[in-house]
Amino acid sequence: MTILTPLIEQRADPFIFKHTDGYYYFTASVPAYDRIELRRAKTIVGLADAETFDIWTKPDEGPYSDLVWAPEIHFNQGAWYVYVAIAPSREIKDDLFQHRMYVLRCEDANPLTGNWEFLGQLDTGIDTFCLDATTFTHNGQLYYLWAQKENDIQGNSNLYIAKMDTPDKISSEPVMLTKPELSWEIIGFWVNEGPAVLKRNGKIFISYSASATDENYCMGLLTADEDADLLDPASWLKAQQPVFSSCYEHGVYGAGHNSFTKGEDGDTDILVYHARTYTEIEGDPLWDPNRHTYMKEVRWDENGMPIFGKPSIQE
């Protein structure tokens, strides 16, 4: 049995993108929530010691001047894009932070040293707390997938999907795919957030995270057929139990906010996630810096469904 150790310490909401140039690109929330940091390496484990580059730092004031959360780097339609949630301050209104989603673009080959343009807010047509945007392409169509509050639905955030004609704006009405409703999704906070997409075995999987960001944080799963209408909520089957959660046996807690990448062989699916190694958190878990980046291989069952196992061990 292989006991897992963190790949990168104190990096929450981790995202690894494997590009056609042979590099793995990594970004995540930094403890100060004040900037967007990138690094790259030829191997996943090489990311741990790779040089870091700050491609954007928050201004001192304004609508996007605090709490820089969960950046993701994507290569869409010939350019690099970073999608990120940022707030105007740390003020809580109506029991929530005030994050909106923003997008940056780099048209240079190397995004670590290239010129990044801050394009501004990516408007979904719903003016509420939102975060954790990701993108994916299926059958030639680019999709935007994110978490957002809807005022007439209980909880912090639901998951939504929309089409994109260009990487900086949506081109269809948002469609809600899931909301927090099951017992393990509503511990501490009612949350569905951090969506990530995995495609294999004729299916499309969306993992997401639920409940408060302490040891109760865990992952759920949506599944659709690859030929289905992805904008039809009826196309998606929601797992009724979490698929990845704290391992008390080996002391890895609050596993979630994941992404997926490919191994060096180009075929093995790798689960990337954050977790803590203790449960005794003083104050709000958001201000505890020790959410570390972990990774492990995804296994598959006879029905073509992913097996994530435990966050503490490789098996």
N, C-alpha and C positions, 0 to 999 in steps of 0.2 A: 504494500500500500504506500502510495506516494503522498505525503502530507504537503500541501501547497503552502508556499510563502509568497508575500507580496512581490509583484513585479516592480512596481514603483510605489514608494510610500508617499502618503499625504497628497494623493491625486484622486479626487472624487469624480464621478460621472465620466469615466474614461471612454475615449473613442479612438479606435485604431483603424486606419484606412490603408489598404494595400493597393498601391498604384501600379500602373503598367511600366513605370520606370524602375521597378524592382525594389523600391523603398516602402517601408512601413512608416506612416505618418501618425503621430500621436498628439492628442490634445485632451484637456480635462479641466475641471474647475480647480483653481489654485486656492490655497487656504485663505488668502487675503481677498479673494473675489474681486480683484482689481485690474485684471488684464487677460489677454488671450495668449497662451503660450503654445508653441509648436516644437516638436523635435522629430527626427527621423533616423532610421537605421535600416540596414539590409536584413536584419532578423528581428523577430519580436523581442527576444531577450536582450538584444542590443539596444533597445529603446531605454532600458534602465539607466545606462551610462551615457546616453547621447547628449550632445550639447543642446541647450534650450535657447529658443529665440522668442522674444516678445514681439508679436506682430501688431498688437494694438493694446493701448493702455487707456483706461477710462478717463474722461475729462473730470475736472473738479466739481462741476455742476451741470445741470441740464437733465433732460429726460432719460439719458442713458449714462448716468454717472456713478452708479453703485451696483453692487451685487451682480457681478458678471458670472453667470451660471451656465454650465453644461455646453460649452462650445463643441461643435462638430465640424470637421473638415471633409468636404466632398469635391469631387471633380465632375462637374456637370457641364455638358455642351461646350467643351473645349476650354474651360477656365476653372480655377479653384474658387470655392465658396466656403465661407464659414457661417454657420447659423448659430445664433447665441441669444440667450435671454438676459436682459439687463433692466434694472429698475432705476427710477430717478432718485431714490433715497432708501433708507431702511425703515421708513414709516409703514406701519400696518394700517390698512383701511379695510373695513368690513371683514376683519379677521384674516386678511391676506396681504402679502407683499404686492407690489405694483408692477411686476415685470411685464414687459412686452418683448416681442421677438424682433431681432435685427439680423441683417445680412451684410457680409463683406465679400469683396471679390478681388482676386489676384489673377492677372492674365500672363504672368511670367512663369517660366518652367519650374523654377524652384520657389515654392511658397514660403520657405523659411527666410529667404533674403530678398524676395520680390516686393513689389509695391502693392500694398493692400488699400483698396478704396472702400470706405464705409458708405454703403448704399442707403442705409437708413432702415426704417421699420418695415417689416413684412406684415402687411395688414391682412387679417383673415376675415374682416368684416364683422368681427365680434370684439368689441372694445372692453375686454376683461383681462384679468391675470392669465398669462399664458407662458409656456416654456417648453424646453426639451424637443425642439424641432429636429427632424431627420428627413432625408430624401432618399428615394430609390426609384429605379427605372424598371418597368416591366412591359414587355411587348412594345417597346419603343416610346412608351409614355412615362414622363417624369411625374412623380407623386410627392406631395408634401404630407408629412405625418407628424402630429404634435399633440400636446396636452393643453387644455384650456378650461377655464371656469365658465359655466353657463349659469346665469343668475337664477333661473327657475329650477335648477337641479341641485340637490344637496351635495355638498362636498367642495373640495379644492379644485379638482380638475378631472375632465373626461378626455378620452382620446378621439381625435378627429383626423380625417383624411380629405385631401382635395387634389385635383390635377394641377399641374404647372405647365404652361407653354414655354416659359422662360424660368431660369433658376431663382429669380428674385421676386416672383409674385405668383399667387395662385390664380387659376383660370376657371374654377368651378366653385359651386357653393360647398362649404364645409359639411361633411357628413360625420355624425357621431358613430363610432364603432363600439365603444364600451364606456360604462360609467362605474364608479365604485358602488358596489351593492352587496357583494358577498362578505361573509364575516371576516375573512382574512384581508380584505381590501379596506377596511374601515376602522382599523385599530389606531387610536390616537388621532388620525386625520382620515377623511374620506378622500382617497387619492388613487387615480390611475395616471401614470406619468412615465417618462423615459422610454418611449417606444423604440424598438430596434427590429430590423427586418432580416429574415433568414429565408433563403429559397433553396429547396431541395426536394427530391422525390415527388415531383409534380405538385408540390404544395408551396404556399407562402405562409410563413409564420411571422407573427408580430409578438415579440415579448414585451412586457411592460412591468413597471414596478408599482407597488401598492402599499398603503398604510404609512405610518409615521417613519421618519428616517432613523429610528433607533433599531433595536434588535428585532422589531416587528416587521421591518422593511423586507419585502419578498417579491418574487417575480411571478407574474401570470402569463398566459399564452392564448393568443388567438390564432386560428388556422383557417385558411381558405384554399380552395382548389386553384391551381394556376390559370385555369381557363375561366374562372368565375369573374363576375363584375365586382371589382374591388371597391367600388363606391356604393355597393348595396350592402347594408349592414347584415342582411340575411345570409350573405355569402360567408360570414365569419362565425366559426364555432368557438365559444369561449370555454376554456378549461375551468372546471368548477372547484379545483384545488390548486394551490400554488405549485409551481414546477421547480422552484429553487428558493431556499429559505435558510435561516440561521442554522448552524450546526453547533449545538451546545456540547456535543461530545468532544470536539476538537477545538472549540473556542473561536469560531469565525462567525460573526454576527452581522445582521442587516445587509445581507448580500443582495445587490440589485443595481439599478441604473446601468444596464449592460449595453454593450454593442457586440457585433460579430465581425470577425475577419477571417481570412484564410491562412492556413499554415504555409510554411515555406514550400511544401509540395504542390501548392496551388489547389488542393482538393479538400484537405482536412478543415472542418469548420471549428473555429476557436471562439469560445465564449470569453468576453472581457467584461469585468464587473468590479465594483468596489465593495469593500466590507471592512468592518472593524474587528479588533481582537479582544475587545472588552465590552461590557454592557453598562458599567458605572460611569455614566456621562453626567457631568455637572452642567446644569442649565440646558439651553436649547441645543439639540444635537447638531444643528447647522453650524454652530460656532466651534464645534470640536473638530480639529484638523485631521484626525487620524482615521479617515476613510482612505484605505489603500487600494491601489489597482492590482487585481488578480487576473489570471487567465487560466483556462483549462480547455481540453479538447471536448467537443460535443460527441456523444455516442448516439447511435440510432437503433430503434427497435425494429421488429419484424414488420410493423405496419408503416414504417417510414416516418415515425415520430421521433423528435429529439429527446434524448435522455441527458439531463444536466447533472444529475447526481447531487453531491454535497459540495458546498463551497470550500470545504477544508481539504478535500482529497481529490486525486486525479480520477480514481475509479468511478 
